[in-house]
Amino acid sequence: MNPEAAPLLGTAFHAIGAAAAALCYAPQRYVKNWRWQTYWLAQASGCWLVLPWIFAWFTIPELGAVLREAPAAAMGKSYLLGVLYGVGGIAFGVAIRHIGFSLTYAIAIGVSCVLGTLLPPIMAGTLGATLVSTAGIYVVAGVLLGGGAMLVTGLAGFRKEREIKSDGAASAFNPRVGLPIVLLAGVLSAVFSFSLAAGQPVADVAARHGAGNFQGNVIYLFSNTGAFTTTLLYCLFLIARDRSAGEFASAGGASLVRNYALSLLTGLLWYLQFFFYGLGHVRMGDFKFSSWAIHMIILILLSCGFGVAIGEWTSCRRATKWMISTAIALLLGAVGLISYGNHLASLPGAH
């Protein structure tokens, strides 16, 4: 049985998940004497492989029966789309080297936000019906505003990096290489939304077995495993190239237990975004497709707000500070539009 529509509560759950995603990279700075691929494979093993099974086992009644009854086509499609999402994650990491974190984050997530939200209803032929209603217009306007706000955020972040870094650090900027890669990252990151949609028939089976609010957890068994497959292959390539396999058994004088604990914390925070995404998604009512957008927009909003709160922008010029303030205001406006549109659609008599 599916829960009743409660889009404001759904938005709150999306906010919790986005907060977990915004914080998930924080433990990485305390990992010592490990290359990126060692740390990344350790955390990915938790986030993409182990935790989905643990959470599904405890939240999906009769999990074995659900998997036996679920359509194989839906499971396979969700997995394969998850594999493509993993390629997007790799492209994201490569793009950072050429255009910096701020622009990569904003452009990739902005593209992912718009495409991952609007393409599914376009392909299903339901976007036109959505735009007929006032509520639908608010939701789509919020998605587009959020995508534009992310680009403003990225430009502000790039200006900040140029203003506070040395000339030598800024000279690595190479948009001719970085922009095509980050656009690829954004498009393939949006595929995760398709992966979740493809797995919905499996979640429907879980709902019939009494999973209720937690029905979406069963989809992650396939979408996340797909993403892990790509991550595993890429990390193994880097490990072989750098001959760094020994790092899994040694941290070069640092605490090995601490490194694994930090990796596990990263993986847990990263997975919790999906857990709360699922709790929010089932409550969004008629416009469930907006879940992807509101999750991405709140993620960027919280990341920017946290950076402002800890003083990352204090050394920037006044114009740059105004730009990030404008971006935050636009992001808040986008969340408000999407939330209000979903609220209107949930009212009695709404069409």
SEPA-778227 format. One line per 2 residues: number of its first residue (from 1); for each residue y, z, x of N, C-alpha, C. Coordinates in steps of 0.2 Angstrom, whole numbers. Example, Ala and Ser with C-alpha at 12.3 -4.5 7.8 and 13.67 -1.06 7.14 Angstrom:
2
1 = -28,39,66,-22,39,62,-16,39,66; -11,35,64,-5,36,68,0,39,64
END
This chain:
351
1 = -6,0,4,0,0,0,6,0,4; 11,-4,3,17,-5,7,22,0,5
3 = 26,3,9,32,7,7,37,4,3; 41,8,-1,46,5,-4,52,3,1
5 = 56,-2,-1,62,-4,3,67,1,4; 68,3,10,73,8,11,77,6,18
7 = 81,0,17,84,-3,23,88,2,28; 92,6,25,96,11,29,91,15,33
9 = 86,18,30,81,22,34,78,17,39; 76,11,37,73,6,42,78,5,48
11 = 84,4,47,89,3,52,89,9,57; 88,15,54,88,21,58,82,21,63
13 = 76,19,60,70,18,64,71,13,70; 74,7,68,76,2,73,80,5,78
15 = 85,9,76,90,12,81,86,17,86; 81,21,84,77,25,88,73,21,93
17 = 70,15,90,66,11,95,71,8,100; 77,6,98,81,2,102,83,7,108
19 = 84,14,106,86,19,111,81,20,116; 75,20,114,69,20,119,69,14,123
21 = 70,8,121,70,2,125,76,3,130; 82,5,128,88,6,132,87,10,138
23 = 82,15,137,81,20,142,75,19,146; 71,14,144,65,13,148,65,11,155
25 = 71,8,157,71,6,164,74,12,169; 76,17,166,79,23,170,74,26,175
27 = 68,27,173,63,30,178,62,26,184; 63,19,184,62,15,189,66,17,195
29 = 72,19,195,76,21,200,73,27,205; 68,31,202,65,36,205,59,35,208
31 = 56,29,207,50,27,210,51,25,218; 47,28,222,48,27,229,42,23,233
33 = 44,19,237,40,15,242,34,11,238; 36,9,232,32,4,229,36,-3,228
35 = 33,-8,229,36,-15,227,36,-15,219; 41,-20,217,42,-21,210,35,-22,206
37 = 31,-26,209,25,-28,206,20,-23,205; 20,-18,210,15,-12,209,18,-8,203
39 = 24,-6,203,27,-2,198,26,-6,191; 28,-12,191,28,-16,185,21,-16,182
41 = 16,-18,186,9,-18,183,6,-11,181; 9,-6,184,6,1,182,9,2,175
43 = 16,1,174,19,3,168,16,-2,162; 15,-8,164,13,-13,159,6,-12,157
45 = 2,-9,161,-5,-7,159,-5,-2,154; 0,3,154,1,7,149,4,4,142
47 = 10,1,143,14,-2,138,10,-7,134; 7,-12,138,5,-18,134,-3,-17,133
49 = -6,-13,136,-14,-13,136,-17,-7,133; -15,-1,136,-18,5,134,-15,9,128
51 = -8,9,128,-5,13,122,-6,10,115; -6,3,115,-7,0,108,-14,2,105
53 = -19,3,109,-25,5,107,-25,12,105; -22,16,109,-21,23,107,-18,24,100
55 = -12,21,100,-8,22,94,-12,19,88; -15,13,88,-19,10,83,-24,15,81
57 = -28,18,86,-34,22,84,-32,28,80; -26,31,81,-24,37,77,-20,35,71
59 = -17,29,70,-13,28,64,-16,22,59; -21,19,62,-24,14,57,-31,16,55
61 = -32,18,48,-38,21,46,-43,15,46; -49,17,48,-55,12,48,-53,6,52
63 = -51,7,58,-49,2,63,-54,-3,64; -60,-1,65,-65,-6,66,-66,-10,60
65 = -66,-8,54,-67,-12,48,-61,-17,48; -55,-14,49,-49,-19,49,-50,-25,54
67 = -52,-24,60,-53,-29,65,-59,-34,63; -64,-31,59,-69,-36,57,-67,-40,51
69 = -63,-37,47,-60,-41,41,-54,-46,43; -51,-44,48,-44,-48,49,-46,-55,51
71 = -42,-60,49,-43,-67,50,-42,-68,58; -47,-71,61,-47,-73,68,-42,-77,70
73 = -40,-82,65,-34,-86,67,-28,-82,68; -26,-77,64,-20,-73,65,-20,-69,71
75 = -26,-67,73,-27,-63,79,-26,-67,85; -29,-73,85,-28,-77,91,-21,-80,92
77 = -18,-82,86,-11,-85,86,-6,-79,89; -7,-73,87,-3,-68,89,-4,-67,96
79 = -10,-67,99,-11,-66,106,-8,-72,110; -9,-78,108,-6,-83,112,1,-83,112
81 = 5,-82,106,12,-81,106,14,-75,111; 10,-70,111,12,-65,116,11,-67,123
83 = 7,-71,125,6,-74,131,13,-78,133; 15,-82,128,22,-85,130,28,-80,130
85 = 28,-75,126,33,-70,127,33,-67,134; 27,-66,137,26,-64,144,29,-68,149
87 = 29,-75,148,32,-80,152,39,-79,152; 42,-77,146,49,-76,145,51,-70,149
89 = 47,-65,149,49,-59,153,49,-60,160; 45,-65,163,45,-67,170,51,-71,171
91 = 53,-75,167,59,-79,168,65,-75,168; 65,-69,164,71,-65,163,72,-62,170
93 = 66,-59,174,67,-56,180,70,-61,185; 67,-67,185,70,-72,190,77,-74,189
95 = 79,-74,183,86,-76,181,91,-71,184; 89,-64,184,93,-59,186,95,-60,194
97 = 91,-63,197,92,-64,205,98,-69,205; 99,-74,200,104,-79,201,110,-78,197
99 = 110,-74,192,117,-73,188,118,-66,186; 114,-61,189,115,-54,188,112,-52,182
101 = 112,-45,182,109,-42,176,113,-42,169; 119,-42,170,123,-42,164,123,-48,160
103 = 124,-54,163,124,-60,160,117,-62,158; 112,-60,162,105,-62,160,103,-58,154
105 = 105,-51,154,103,-47,148,106,-50,142; 113,-51,142,117,-53,136,114,-60,134
107 = 114,-65,138,112,-72,136,105,-72,133; 100,-69,137,93,-69,135,92,-66,128
109 = 95,-60,128,94,-56,121,98,-59,116; 104,-62,117,108,-65,112,104,-71,109
111 = 101,-75,114,97,-81,112,91,-79,108; 88,-74,110,82,-71,107,83,-68,100
113 = 89,-65,100,91,-62,93,92,-67,88; 96,-73,90,97,-78,85,91,-82,83
115 = 88,-84,88,82,-89,87,76,-85,84; 75,-79,87,69,-75,84,70,-72,77
117 = 77,-72,75,78,-70,68,78,-76,63; 82,-81,65,83,-86,60,78,-92,60
119 = 74,-93,66,69,-98,66,63,-97,61; 61,-91,61,55,-90,56,57,-92,49
121 = 62,-89,46,64,-92,39,66,-99,38; 68,-102,44,70,-109,44,63,-113,43
123 = 58,-111,47,52,-114,48,48,-113,41; 49,-107,38,45,-106,32,49,-109,26
125 = 55,-112,27,59,-115,21,62,-110,17; 63,-104,19,66,-98,15,73,-97,16
127 = 76,-100,22,83,-98,24,88,-100,18; 87,-106,15,91,-108,10,92,-103,4
129 = 86,-101,2,86,-96,-3,89,-90,-1; 89,-88,5,92,-82,8,100,-83,7
131 = 102,-88,9,109,-90,9,112,-90,2; 108,-91,-3,111,-92,-10,114,-85,-12
133 = 111,-79,-10,113,-73,-12,118,-70,-8; 123,-66,-10,128,-62,-7,125,-58,-1
135 = 120,-55,-3,116,-50,2,114,-54,8; 111,-60,7,108,-64,12,114,-67,16
137 = 119,-69,13,125,-71,17,128,-66,22; 128,-59,20,130,-54,24,125,-53,30
139 = 118,-54,29,113,-53,34,114,-58,39; 114,-65,37,115,-70,42,121,-70,46
141 = 127,-68,42,133,-68,46,133,-62,51; 129,-57,50,128,-51,55,124,-54,61
143 = 119,-58,59,115,-60,65,119,-65,69; 123,-69,67,127,-74,71,133,-70,74
145 = 136,-65,71,141,-61,74,138,-57,80; 132,-54,79,128,-51,84,127,-55,90
147 = 125,-61,89,124,-66,95,130,-67,98; 135,-68,95,142,-70,98,144,-63,102
149 = 143,-58,99,145,-51,102,141,-50,109; 135,-52,109,131,-51,115,134,-56,121
151 = 136,-62,119,139,-66,124,146,-63,127; 150,-60,123,156,-56,125,154,-51,129
153 = 148,-47,128,146,-42,132,144,-44,139; 140,-50,139,138,-53,145,144,-55,150
155 = 149,-58,147,155,-60,150,159,-54,153; 159,-48,149,162,-42,151,158,-39,157
157 = 152,-39,156,147,-37,162,148,-40,168; 148,-47,168,149,-51,174,156,-50,177
159 = 161,-49,173,168,-47,176,167,-40,179; 164,-36,176,163,-29,179,160,-29,186
161 = 154,-33,186,151,-34,193,155,-37,198; 159,-42,196,163,-45,201,169,-41,204
163 = 171,-36,199,176,-32,201,174,-26,205; 168,-23,204,166,-17,208,161,-19,214
165 = 159,-25,214,155,-26,220,158,-30,226; 155,-30,231,158,-33,237,158,-41,236
167 = 162,-44,240,162,-51,240,155,-54,242; 151,-51,246,145,-53,248,140,-53,243
169 = 140,-47,239,136,-47,233,137,-52,228; 144,-53,227,145,-58,221,144,-65,223
171 = 143,-67,229,142,-74,231,135,-76,230; 131,-72,228,124,-74,226,124,-77,219
173 = 129,-77,216,129,-80,209,128,-87,209; 123,-90,206,121,-97,206,120,-99,199
175 = 125,-101,194,123,-102,187,119,-109,187; 120,-114,191,116,-120,190,108,-118,190
177 = 106,-113,194,99,-112,194,98,-106,188; 102,-101,188,101,-96,183,102,-97,176
179 = 107,-101,174,108,-103,167,102,-106,163; 99,-111,166,93,-114,163,87,-109,163
181 = 86,-105,168,81,-100,168,82,-95,162; 88,-93,162,90,-87,157,89,-90,150
183 = 91,-96,149,90,-99,142,82,-100,140; 78,-102,145,71,-102,144,69,-95,143
185 = 71,-90,146,69,-83,145,71,-81,138; 77,-83,135,79,-81,129,75,-84,123
187 = 73,-91,124,69,-94,119,62,-91,119; 59,-90,125,52,-87,125,52,-80,123
189 = 57,-76,124,58,-69,122,58,-69,114; 61,-74,111,61,-74,104,54,-75,101
191 = 50,-78,105,43,-79,103,39,-73,101; 41,-67,103,38,-61,101,39,-60,94
193 = 45,-62,91,46,-61,84,41,-65,80; 39,-71,83,34,-76,80,27,-73,80
195 = 26,-69,86,19,-66,87,18,-61,82; 23,-57,81,23,-52,76,22,-55,69
197 = 25,-60,67,25,-63,61,18,-66,60; 15,-69,66,8,-72,65,3,-67,64
199 = 4,-61,66,-1,-55,66,0,-52,59; 5,-54,55,5,-50,48,-1,-50,44
201 = -5,-55,44,-11,-55,40,-16,-50,42; -16,-48,48,-20,-42,51,-17,-36,48
203 = -10,-35,49,-7,-29,46,-8,-28,39; -8,-34,35,-10,-34,28,-17,-31,26
205 = -22,-32,31,-28,-30,30,-28,-22,32; -24,-20,37,-23,-13,38,-20,-9,32
207 = -15,-12,29,-12,-9,23,-17,-8,18; -22,-13,17,-27,-12,11,-31,-6,13
209 = -32,-4,20,-36,1,22,-32,8,22; -26,8,20,-22,14,19,-18,15,25
211 = -16,10,29,-12,11,35,-4,12,33; -2,10,28,4,11,25,10,9,30
213 = 14,14,31,20,13,36,18,11,43; 12,12,45,9,11,52,6,5,52
215 = 6,0,47,1,-6,47,3,-10,53; 9,-11,55,11,-15,61,8,-13,67
217 = 6,-7,68,3,-5,75,-3,-9,77; -7,-12,72,-13,-16,73,-11,-23,76
219 = -5,-25,75,-3,-32,78,-2,-31,85; 0,-25,87,2,-25,95,-5,-25,99
221 = -11,-24,96,-17,-25,99,-17,-32,102; -14,-37,99,-15,-44,100,-8,-47,104
223 = -3,-45,101,4,-48,104,5,-45,111; 4,-38,111,5,-35,118,0,-37,123
225 = -7,-37,121,-12,-40,126,-10,-46,128; -7,-51,124,-5,-57,126,0,-57,132
227 = 5,-53,131,10,-52,135,8,-49,142; 3,-44,141,0,-41,147,-4,-46,151
229 = -7,-51,148,-11,-56,152,-6,-60,157; -1,-62,154,4,-66,158,7,-61,164
231 = 8,-55,162,11,-50,167,6,-49,172; 0,-48,170,-6,-47,175,-6,-52,180
233 = -6,-59,178,-7,-64,182,-2,-65,187; 5,-64,185,10,-64,189,10,-59,194
235 = 9,-53,192,9,-47,197,3,-48,202; -2,-50,200,-8,-51,205,-6,-57,210
237 = -2,-62,208,0,-67,212,5,-64,217; 10,-59,215,14,-56,220,11,-51,224
239 = 6,-48,222,2,-43,226,-2,-47,231; -5,-52,230,-9,-56,235,-4,-59,240
241 = 2,-62,237,7,-65,242,9,-59,247; 11,-53,244,14,-48,249,9,-43,252
243 = 3,-44,250,-3,-40,252,-1,-33,251; 0,-31,245,3,-25,243,-2,-21,239
245 = -8,-23,238,-13,-19,234,-14,-12,236; -13,-11,242,-14,-4,245,-9,1,242
247 = -4,-1,239,1,3,236,-1,7,230; -6,4,227,-9,8,221,-13,14,223
249 = -14,15,230,-18,21,232,-13,25,237; -7,23,238,-3,26,243,4,24,241
251 = 9,29,242,16,28,241,20,29,247; 16,28,253,20,29,259,23,35,261
253 = 20,41,260,23,47,261,27,50,255; 28,46,250,31,49,243,25,51,239
255 = 27,54,233,22,57,229,19,51,225; 12,50,226,9,45,222,8,47,214
257 = 7,53,213,7,56,206,13,55,203; 19,56,206,25,55,203,27,48,202
259 = 25,43,206,26,36,204,22,34,198; 16,36,198,12,35,192,15,38,186
261 = 17,44,186,20,48,180,26,44,178; 30,42,183,36,38,181,35,31,178
263 = 29,28,180,27,22,177,25,23,170; 21,28,169,18,30,163,24,31,158
265 = 29,35,160,35,36,156,39,30,154; 39,25,159,42,19,157,38,15,152
267 = 32,15,153,27,11,148,28,15,141; 28,21,141,28,25,134,35,23,131
269 = 40,24,134,47,22,131,47,15,129; 44,10,133,44,3,131,40,2,125
271 = 34,6,124,30,5,119,33,8,112; 37,14,113,40,17,107,44,13,104
273 = 48,8,107,52,3,104,48,-1,99; 42,-3,100,38,-6,96,35,-2,90
275 = 34,4,92,31,9,87,37,10,81; 43,11,83,48,12,78,50,6,75
277 = 50,0,79,51,-6,76,47,-7,70; 40,-6,71,36,-7,65,38,-2,59
279 = 40,4,60,42,9,55,48,6,52; 52,3,55,59,0,52,57,-6,49
281 = 53,-10,51,52,-17,49,49,-17,41; 44,-12,40,41,-12,34,46,-9,28
283 = 52,-7,30,56,-4,25,62,-8,24; 63,-14,27,68,-18,27,69,-23,20
285 = 64,-22,16,64,-25,10,63,-33,10; 67,-36,6,67,-44,5,69,-47,12
287 = 73,-44,16,75,-48,22,72,-45,29; 65,-44,28,62,-41,34,63,-46,41
289 = 65,-52,40,66,-56,46,72,-54,50; 76,-50,47,82,-47,50,81,-41,55
291 = 74,-39,55,72,-33,59,73,-35,66; 71,-41,68,72,-43,75,79,-43,78
293 = 84,-45,73,91,-45,75,94,-38,76; 92,-34,71,96,-28,71,93,-24,77
295 = 87,-25,78,84,-21,84,87,-23,91; 88,-30,92,91,-32,98,98,-30,98
297 = 102,-31,93,109,-29,93,110,-22,94; 106,-17,91,107,-10,93,105,-9,100
299 = 100,-12,102,98,-11,109,104,-13,114; 107,-18,113,113,-20,117,119,-15,116
301 = 120,-13,110,125,-8,108,124,-2,112; 118,1,111,117,7,115,117,7,122
303 = 115,1,125,115,0,132,123,0,134; 127,-3,131,134,-4,132,137,3,132
305 = 136,6,126,139,13,125,137,18,130; 131,18,132,129,22,137,132,21,144
307 = 133,15,145,137,13,152,144,15,151; 147,15,146,154,17,145,154,25,145
309 = 149,28,142,149,35,142,149,38,149; 145,35,153,144,38,160,149,36,165
311 = 154,32,163,159,30,167,158,23,171; 153,19,169,152,13,173,158,8,173
313 = 162,9,168,167,4,167,174,7,170; 174,13,172,181,16,174,185,12,180
315 = 181,9,184,184,6,190,186,-1,188; 185,-4,182,187,-11,180,194,-11,178
317 = 196,-18,178,203,-19,176,204,-18,169; 210,-17,166,211,-16,159,209,-21,155
319 = 209,-28,157,207,-33,153,199,-33,152; 196,-31,157,188,-30,156,187,-24,152
321 = 190,-19,152,189,-13,148,190,-15,140; 195,-19,139,197,-21,132,191,-26,130
323 = 189,-30,135,183,-35,133,177,-31,131; 175,-26,134,169,-22,133,170,-18,126
325 = 176,-16,125,178,-12,119,177,-17,113; 180,-23,114,179,-28,109,172,-29,107
327 = 168,-30,112,161,-32,111,157,-26,108; 159,-20,109,156,-14,106,158,-14,98
329 = 164,-16,97,166,-16,90,163,-22,86; 162,-27,90,159,-33,86,151,-31,85
331 = 148,-28,90,141,-26,89,140,-21,83; 145,-16,83,145,-12,77,146,-15,70
333 = 150,-20,70,152,-24,64,145,-28,62; 142,-31,67,136,-35,66,130,-30,63
335 = 129,-24,66,125,-19,63,127,-18,56; 133,-17,55,135,-15,48,134,-20,43
337 = 135,-27,45,134,-32,40,127,-33,38; 123,-33,43,115,-33,42,113,-28,38
339 = 115,-22,39,113,-16,36,115,-16,28; 122,-18,28,124,-18,21,121,-24,17
341 = 120,-30,20,116,-35,16,109,-33,14; 106,-29,18,99,-27,16,99,-22,11
343 = 105,-18,11,106,-12,6,107,-16,-1; 111,-21,-1,113,-24,-7,106,-27,-10
345 = 102,-30,-6,96,-33,-8,91,-28,-11; 92,-22,-9,87,-17,-11,89,-14,-18
347 = 95,-15,-20,98,-12,-26,94,-15,-32; 93,-11,-37,90,-13,-44,93,-19,-46
349 = 90,-24,-48,93,-30,-51,95,-35,-46; 95,-34,-40,97,-38,-34,92,-44,-34
351 = 95,-50,-32,91,-56,-32,92,-59,-25
END
